[in-house]
Amino acid sequence: MPEAAPLLEDYGVVVGSQMIDELKFLADRLGGRRVQHINSTAQGGGVAEILNRLIPLFNQLGLDTRWEVLEGNAPFFEMTKKVHNALHGEPERFSRKDFRVYLECNAENLKRLTLDGDAVFIHDPQPAAFVESRRKWGGRWVWRCHVDVSAPQMNAWRFLERFINRFDAAIFSAPQFAQRLSIRQFLIAPSIDPLSEKNRELTTEEVDRAMDQLQIPRDKPIVTQVSRFDRLKDPVGVIEAFRIVKKSVDARLVLAGGGASDDPEGAEVLAQVRQRAGNDPDILILELPPGSNLQINAIQRASAVVVQKSLREGFALTVTEALWKGKPVVASAVGGIPLQIAHKYGGMLCHSVEGAAHRIKQLLNSPGFAERLGKNGREHVRQNFLLTRHLKEYLLLMLALESGQDVTFL
């Protein structure tokens, strides 16, 4: 059952009443515009999670906002997963059939969708070819890129680029993620919802109950990584780092995650993780179903250290979530993670399995230092990465597109 959407005014307790007034003022200037967001999955992954929380707030502000989801088959999602990996610089091979599958799926979706918004936001590569119908429907079209495309495999990028340059604008999460384009570019960082089940404050009783239901013992410090079972999240590398930690610190590792309907590699990666973990009783692998938000919240709050040892990243909202809960985080210095973590001030950055193990041990052995990092990280998120800021920047972007002005938010 979907979570009930909070009222806009409910966020005032976290971000202040002035922010709520600003959002209403900006929305009034947009005068009931129609807004559409299109992505490739309704659940699983950060994009769907953000849209689930943003869309109700758009509508509360008087903007007629719809969310459409691309329908694809297994060959399409296998192809777009290769595109995702290639945009992160991974070596992938593409055939003419791959590109034909992509174009045919986009064309089939265009037959069933009405894309008549005053502002149409297309999220990530999967539906990028929808822009071919832009002339038919009108409106202003924006490609919202949630991944780091700074060093892509060029054949994949050139295929997408011919669609991207037909949008009115593109949004990237950080300056270093972007490519040179012929269209306007905006910078908007992702966000978390502080009032969602995944991020709201929990009582001690709620945490205890969830941990008992998940059968996670709390007799020793817990080190956790929450993420999809994806090669680029490097869950096997987390196991290797934990085994180094265990040589000197008695702790327990929790790898908690699930899949997404547009990610066909998840089951294979999960099998590799289980094989590498073996029968180690101190490594718990949890395959959580969609909607396990309260459970993830509880796991993060019960953890001594939260890890995100990604090889490549977009923004890494799992890092944002853990920081918001005041947890010390050890994370790879990739993608948007350095935007969130000032090393040794609001968390710890690492560059290798050995580096991750060293940082985890340091935090487990220095609880006072770990607590200070957690407090600093939470304040950084409060100021920069909450949902209301994200909503404000979308409203400003829409006003900027209508006025022709350039706006940078980072």
N, C-alpha and C positions, 0 to 999 in steps of 0.2 A: 504493500500500500504506500503510495507516494507521501512524502512529508508535506504537512500543511505549510504553506508559504507564510512567513512572518509579515506583519504590516510594516510599511516603510518606517513609521514612527518608532517601531520597536528597536531599530538600530541606533536611535539617538542615545541610548544608554551607553553604547560602546564608542560611537564616533562623535557624539555631540549634536545638539539641535541645529547648529549652524550648517552642518553638512546636509541635513535633511531639508532645510530651507533653500540651500543652493540647488539641490536636485529639483525641487518643485519649481524654482524660478527658471531653470534651464528648460525643463519640460514644457512649461507654459509658453516659452518662446517657440517651441516646435509645434505647438498648436494641433495636437492629435494626429501627427504623421503616422503612416502605416509602416511597420518595420517587420522584416522577415530575417530569420536566421536559418541556415541550412548546414547540416553536418552529416556524418555517416553513421552515427549510432546514438540511440536514445539513452544508453546506460553503459558504464564501463569507460574509464579514462577521464582525464581532466576536462576535456571540452564539454562533454555531456553534463558533467557535474556542474560546471560554471553556468551553462545555459539553463539547467534545471532551476537554478537560484536567481538568475538574472531576469528571465522572461516574466515572472510574476511582478517584479518590481517595475519593469517597463510598463506593464499594463496598469499597475496602480497609479503610475504617473500620467495616465491618460493617453499613452501611445499604444495604438492597436497593433500588438506584437504577436507574431506567430512563429512557431518553430517547426520546420519540416525536416524529415530524416530521409536521406537517400536510401533506396532499396537496392541491394546488390546480392549477387550470388557468390559462391565459393571462388570461382576463377577471378572475379573482379577483386575480391578482398585479398586474394593471394597476390595479385598484381600490385594493388595499392600498398600492401605491406612491403613489397620489394621497393616501391617508390619511396616509402617512408625511410627504409634503411639506406637507400641510395642518397637521399637528401642529407642524411647524416654522414655521408662520405663512405658508406660501406660498398664494397664491390658487388654489384648485382648485374646480371645479364638480362636484357630485355629483347624479346622477339617482336616481330610485326604483329603476331597474334596477341601479345600482351597489350599493345597499344590499341588494337582493334577492340579487344574486350573492354578496355577502359572507355573508349568513345561510345561503344554501343550501349553500355550500361548508363552512361550519362544521358544519351539520347532517349532511352526508354523512360528514364525518370522525368525528363522534360515533357513527355507526352501526358503525364498524369498530374503535374504540378502547376499551380497558378502562382506565378512569381511577380505579383503586381504591387509589391511594397514600394513606398517612397524611398526607403533605404533597404537594400538587400545585402546581407552579410553571408558570404560563402566561406565556410571554415575548412581550411586545410586542403590537401591536393585532391581528395576523393571526388568532390563535386565541382572542381574548378572549371570544367568544360561547360557548366551551366551558363557561363557568361555568353555563350553563343546565342542564347535567346534574349539577351539584354535588349536588343533593338526592338524586339516584339513587345516587350512589357514596359519599357521605359524605367524610370527611377534611377537612383544612384547606387552603383554596385561596388562593394568593397570585398577584397579577398583578405581574410583574417588567417595569418600563418601562425600556428602554434609551435612550430619546430624550428630548429636552428639550420638555416640553409646557407650558412656562410662558406662552407667548403663542400658542396654537393658533388656527386658523380654527375658529370656534365651532360651525359645523354638524357638522364632523367630530368635534369633542370631545364634543358633546352626544350624538351617536350612540353613541360608545364608553362614555361615562360611565354609561349605564344598565346596562351589563354590569360595568364596573369596580366600581361600588358594591355589587355582589353578592358580591364576594370577601371573604375574612376580612381581608386586608391588601394593601397595595401597596408595592412597593420602587421607590425612585428612586435615581439615581446621585449626586445632589447636592440640597441644599435648594432651590436656585433653579429646579430643573427641575419641581417638583411643582405640582399643582393641589389646591385644597381638595376633600376627599372626605369621605364619611360613614363611611369605614372607617379602620382604623389604617394608619399609614404608617411605613416604615422607610427608612433611608438606607444603602445599600451601594454603594461605588464598584466599578467593574469592575477587572479585573486581567490581568496577563500571567503566563505560565508561564516562569520563568527557565531551565528545563531542556528546553524544547521545541526543535525544530529551528530555529524562527524566532528564538529568543532565547538559545540556549546560546552559550558561548564558541566561537569558531572560530579555527583556526590560520591563520597567514598563507598557508600553502599552500592551505587550503580556500577562503579568500577569493579568492586569485588564480585558482584553478581555475574557480570559479563565474563570476567576471567574464569570464574568457576564453571560457567556454561561452556566455555571454550576449552576447558581442562588444561589451563596453563598454570603450572605450579609457580608460587612466588617465594620459594625458599632460597633463592639466590637472585642476584641482579639480572635483569632482562635487557638484552640488546635486540633491537627490532629493526627490520626493514619492511616497510609496507610499499608494495608496488605490484604492477602486473608481472606475471612470469614471462619476462621478455629478455632476450639476450643482452640488449643494450642497458638493461637495469643491473646486469651482472650479479644475479643471485648466487651463482657458483663462486664468484670472487668474494662475496660476503662470507660464505662458508669457509673459504680458505683463510680469510682474515680472522674469523672467529676461532679457528683452530690454533692460530698463533696466540691469540688472547688467552685461550684456555690453558696454555702452558704455565701461565703465571697468575691468572685470576679465574676463580671459579664463577662461572656465569652461565646463562642460558640464552640461546639464540632463537628468536621467533621470526620466520619469514612468512608474512601474511600478504595474501594477494588474491587476485582472481583474473579473469580474462575480460576481453571486450569482443563484441560481435564482429568488429572489423579487423581482428587480429588472429589469423589462423595458426600462428606459430606457438601460441600459449601452451597447448597440451604437450608439445614436444619439449619445450623448455622446462616445464614442470617435471616431466619424467627425468630429465637430466639432473635437476636439482635433487629429486628424491634419491636417485642413484648415488649422487655425490655425498649426500648426508648419511646414507647407509642406515645403520641401526643406532646411531648416536642418540642416547636419550636426552641430551642437552640441546638438540636441534629439533625444533618443532616447525613443521611446514603446514600452514593452514591455507586451504583453498576455500576462500570465502565467496558465498553467492552474492550477486548484485543486491545492493540495499543493506549491506552489513555495516552501515555507517556508525551506529552506536558501538558496535564491537571494535571497529578500528579506533574510534575515539578512546575507548577504554584501554586497548592494548598500548596505544601511544602514551597515555597518561600513567600507565603502570610500569613503563620502561625506564630504565636508568639512563640508557643512551639510545638514540634513534640514528639509524644509518641510511644513507642513500648513495651507494657506491656505483653510480651509473658510469657507463663508458661514453655515452652520448646522452644529451638531454635537450628537452625543450626548456621548460621553466622549472619543472619539478615541484608541483604543488604539495607533494608529500613532505617536502622540506618545510614549506610554509606552514602546513598543518602542525608539524611537530614543534616548530618555533613558537607558534601561537599558544601552544600548551605549556610553554616555558621549559621545554626539554632541550638538553644539550645535544647538538646534532653533529655527526661526522659525515661529511659528504664530499664527493669528488668535485674538483674544481672544473666543472664542465657546464656548458649551456648557461642557463639562467641561475645556477646555484650561487656563483660568486656575487650576483646582485643581491642575494638574500643573506649571505653569511660574510661578515667581516671577520677574517681569520683571527682566532684567539680573542675576539670581542663578543661576537654573537654566534659563535659556533666554531667548528674546526674543519678546514679543508684538507683533502688528501689527494694523492696522485697515483697510488699503487695499492696493492694488497697489503704490503708491509707497512705503508704509511697509514692506511686505515686501521690496521691492528694496533699500531703505536698510539694513535689518537684515542682509540676506544679504551685502551689500557690506562692512558693518562687520565681520562675522565672518570673511569671506574675507581681509580685510586685517589682521586682528588674531588670529593663531593662538593666542597665549598666552591672550587673553581667551576665545576659543572653547573652549579646553581646560578652563579653570576652570568655565565654564558646564556643560560636559559632565560633569565630576566631580560638581558639585553636583546636577545633574539625576538622575544615576544613584543617588546616595544617597537622594534624595527618593523615588524609585520603590522602592528597597529597603525603606524604612521604611513605605510606604503602599500600594503597588499591585501586590504579588505574590500569586500564586494561593493560598498558604497563608492569608494574611489573609482573602481572599475566602471560602474554605471555612470558616474559623472563624466568620465573621459569619453565614453561612447556618445553621450549627449553633446559634449563639446565637439566631437568629431563630426557629428551630423550637422551641427551649426556651421562648422568650418567648411564642409563640403558645399553647403548652400551659399555661403558668403564668398567662397573662393580664397579664404585666408589660410595660411599655413599655421599649424599648431603642433607643438611637440610637448608630450606630457612627461617624459623621463628627464 
